[in-house]
Amino acid sequence: MGLRLIKPAEALLFSTGADSKNEQIAGALAKDEQGAVWVLHRGKIGGGKKGVSKALFEKHYKGPWRNAEGNPFAVVGTLGQEDFVKHVSDFVKLVDEIKRSV
């Protein structure tokens, strides 16, 4: 099943910037063939601390990954899923823990 990156205006603005294809922004939105909108993350994390990087994120992130237009993304959740807010909260907490581990 393939995902297609979309502009936030097709769903909502979720800290993805003006265009989900902008690789400078870690967040992205994508739509699958059934019309579900996925909230994704490229894994690029920063924090102004040496060692905080995409490689560190990839080492610690054990959640699902999906490809969108040939690029790997960590899955945050899908809009409309019952526990979407919990998924977002868990993801934010995990990134914070990863950053603090350095």
C-alpha positions in Angstrom: 0.0 0.0 0.0 1.5 3.3 -1.0 1.2 6.7 0.6 1.1 10.0 -1.2 2.5 13.1 0.5 -0.1 15.9 0.7 -0.2 19.6 1.5 -1.6 20.4 5.0 -4.5 22.3 3.5 -5.9 18.9 2.4 -6.1 17.8 6.0 -5.0 20.3 8.7 -1.8 22.1 9.7 0.1 19.8 12.0 3.6 21.4 12.2 4.5 20.2 8.8 5.1 23.6 7.2 3.5 24.6 4.0 4.5 21.5 2.1 4.9 17.9 3.4 7.6 17.3 0.7 9.9 19.9 2.3 12.6 17.7 3.8 13.8 20.4 6.0 10.7 19.9 8.1 10.5 16.6 10.0 6.7 16.3 10.1 4.7 15.3 7.1 1.1 14.3 6.2 0.3 11.5 3.7 -2.9 10.0 2.4 -3.3 6.4 1.5 -5.5 4.8 -1.1 -8.5 4.6 1.2 -8.2 8.3 2.0 -6.8 8.0 5.5 -4.5 10.8 6.5 -1.3 9.7 8.2 0.8 11.9 10.5 4.4 11.0 9.9 7.9 12.0 11.1 11.2 11.8 9.2 13.1 11.1 12.3 15.2 14.3 12.1 15.5 15.5 15.7 17.7 18.3 16.9 18.2 20.1 20.1 21.4 21.9 19.9 23.2 19.0 21.7 26.0 16.9 20.1 24.7 13.4 19.3 21.0 14.4 19.0 20.3 13.3 15.4 18.2 11.2 13.0 20.6 8.2 13.7 19.9 8.5 17.4 16.1 8.6 16.7 16.4 5.5 14.4 18.3 3.6 17.1 15.7 4.2 19.8 12.4 4.4 17.8 10.7 0.9 17.9 7.4 2.0 16.4 6.2 1.4 12.9 7.7 2.9 9.8 6.0 3.5 6.5 7.3 4.5 3.1 5.8 7.6 1.4 7.0 8.3 -2.1 10.0 6.1 -1.5 11.1 7.7 1.8 10.9 6.1 5.2 8.8 7.8 7.9 8.1 7.0 11.5 4.3 6.7 12.0 2.8 9.0 14.6 -0.8 8.0 13.8 -3.7 8.5 11.5 -6.2 11.3 11.8 -9.6 10.1 13.1 -8.3 7.0 14.9 -9.8 6.7 18.3 -6.5 7.1 20.3 -4.8 9.6 18.0 -4.1 12.1 20.8 -2.4 9.3 22.8 -0.3 8.4 19.8 0.9 12.0 19.4 1.5 12.3 23.2 3.5 9.1 23.3 5.5 10.1 20.3 6.4 13.5 21.8 7.4 11.9 25.1 9.6 9.4 23.3 11.4 12.1 21.3 12.0 13.9 24.6 13.4 10.8 26.2 15.6 10.2 23.2 17.0 13.7 23.4 17.6 13.4 27.1 19.5 10.2 26.7 22.5 12.0 25.2 
